């Protein structure tokens, strides 16, 4: 069996699609609709078993991506600078509800070739809320990005990001996510709310 590839560069750029919803249709026509995912996050008790199932479904061993995220104070949504530790990164703004189960996430991404300089400017302007370091194993299953994350200070988690197609509704994305949950053996009891940064600030630790 081939070992998982370690990605030195930033991951392949994600395809961004806008999903039609009541929130979009109420915006002025000049407003740009933000790309959307339907997302799920859950605690993983057996990362080896999860990786085996994800490998079988994706027919790959996945890609290893090391990430250092810094979150900045923001009046709405969340703003983070993702450093890939190779002189590249992304500034990411996103909004999503803090609820269990599948949830709609709207986001904007801007690449950067100089994360340290951008970090300094944002830190001075907004202040740092906190940091998250993790090693991510990325699997691609259909239209879904499956993440197996080893998060420093928290433990092992998984994320599903269903990249919405133009013709799909939020309900369609939820069905895709819930179907993958079942195939990957993710129970509803293991679902968590919020971002990793929220869990760290709340003091959730491995048990």
N, C-alpha and C positions, 0 to 999 in steps of 0.2 A: 504494500500500500504506500502511495506517495505521501510524504509528510506535508503539512500545511506550509504554504509559501509565506515567507516573511516579507512584507511589503516595505520597501525603503522609501518609496515615494508616497504621495497622497493617494488615497483610494480613487478608483475611477469615478469621474464626475457623475453624480446621480442625475437621472433624467427627471426633469421637473414638469409636472402637469398641474393645471388648475382644476379644482373640482367645483361643479356648480352646486350651490346651496342657497338657502334663503339669505345667509349673511352676504354672499357675493352679489345677489341680485338687488339688494337694497343699497349697494354702494353706488356713487355717481359713476357714469359711464367712463369718465376720465381716469378713474382709479384703477390701478393695476391689481388684478387678482393675484394673491400670493399662492405659490405652489403648495400642494397639500399631500400629507401622508395620513393613513390610519395606523396608529401605533398601539403596541402592547408592551408592557414591561413586567417581568416576573423574576422572583428569586429562583435560583437553580441549585438544587441539593446535590445533584450528581452531574457535574459538567462533562465527565467522560461519556456517560450514556447520552446526554443531550447532543454532544458533538457527533457521536456515532449516528444518531437518527438524522441530524442535519446533513451529515455527509452523504447518507444514503439518499435523502430527498433531493439534494442539490447535485449529486453525482460528482462531488469534488471534496477536497480536504479543507477548503476554505483558505482565506488569506489572513495573515496576522498583521494587525495595524496597531502601533503604539501611539497613544494620544495623551496630550496634556491640555486639559480644558481649564480656562480661567473665566469665571463668571463675574460680570460687572453689575453694579447697581443700576436698575432700570425701572422707570415709572410704570411700565406695563410689559407683559411678556417676559422673555428671558433673553439676555444678550451674552454671548460667550465667544472667546477667541480660542480656536482649536489649533494647537501647535503639533505638527506631525514629527517634530524633532529632527527635521532634515532641511531646515531653512524654507519650509513652506507651511502654510496654514490656511485657515478659513475663519472669517468673522461671520457668526451665525446669529440671527435673530429669529425667535420662534414663539408662537403662542399656542397653548393647548390647555384643556381643562385638567385639573388634578383629580381624576376619578379612576376607579378600578376599571379594568377591561379595555376594549378597543376605544380609542379616542382620536378625534381629528386634530392634526397638528398642521398649522400654517407656518411657513418659514421663508426666510430670505438668506442667501449665502453669497459672500463676496470673498474670492481667494486673495491671499497675500503671500508675497515672497519674502517678507520681513516681519515675522511675528513679534520679535523682541521690541522693535521700534513702535509698532502699533500697540503693543501691550503697555508701553510706557505712556503713550498719549491717552489711552482709554483709562488707565489707572489714575492719572492726574486729573482727568476730566470727570470721571464717574465714581471712582473708588472700586476696589475689588471686593466682591461678595464672598468668594471662596474659590478653591481649586479642586479639580478631579483628575486623577491619574489612573489610566486603565490600559490593559492590553485587550484588544478586541480581535475576535476571530469572526470574519465575515463570510457568510454563505449567501448565495443568490438562488432563490427558489421561485421560479416564475417571475411575477412582478414584485416579489417581496425580498427585502434585505433582512436577513436573519443575523443577529449579533449575539455572540457568546462573549460576555465581558467579565474579565477579572479586574475588579475595581479596588484600588488601594483603600484600605480602611473599611470596606463594606463586604467584600466577598464576591461570589459568582452570581451573575444575573444574565438574563437573556432579554433581547428586544426584537420585536417584529416591526418592520416599517413597510407597509403596503403602499407602494407608489401609485397614486391614483391615476387612472387613464381619463381622458376628457369625457368619455361617455358614461363613466361610472358614478354612481351615487355613493354617499357615505355608507349607506346600508350595504352596498356591494362590497366595499372595502372591509366592513366589519365581518361579513361572511367569510371573506378570504382569510382574515386574521384568525377568526375562531376555528376555521377548518384546519389551519396550520397548527394552532394550539393543540388540537386533539392529536394530530399526527406526531407532534413533537413530545407529547406526554406532559404538557403544561397544564396544571390544575388551576381552577379558579381561585383556590385558597392561596396559591403562591403569587397572585397578582399584587403589584404594588402601585402606589400613586406617586406622582411627582418625578422630578429629575434626580439623578444621583446626587447633585449638589444639595437638594432638599433633604435627602436621606442623611447625608453627612452632617448637615447643620442640625438635624433633629437628633443626632447621636446614635443612629442605628448601627450596631456592630454585628459582626459574625457571632453566632452562638454555636 
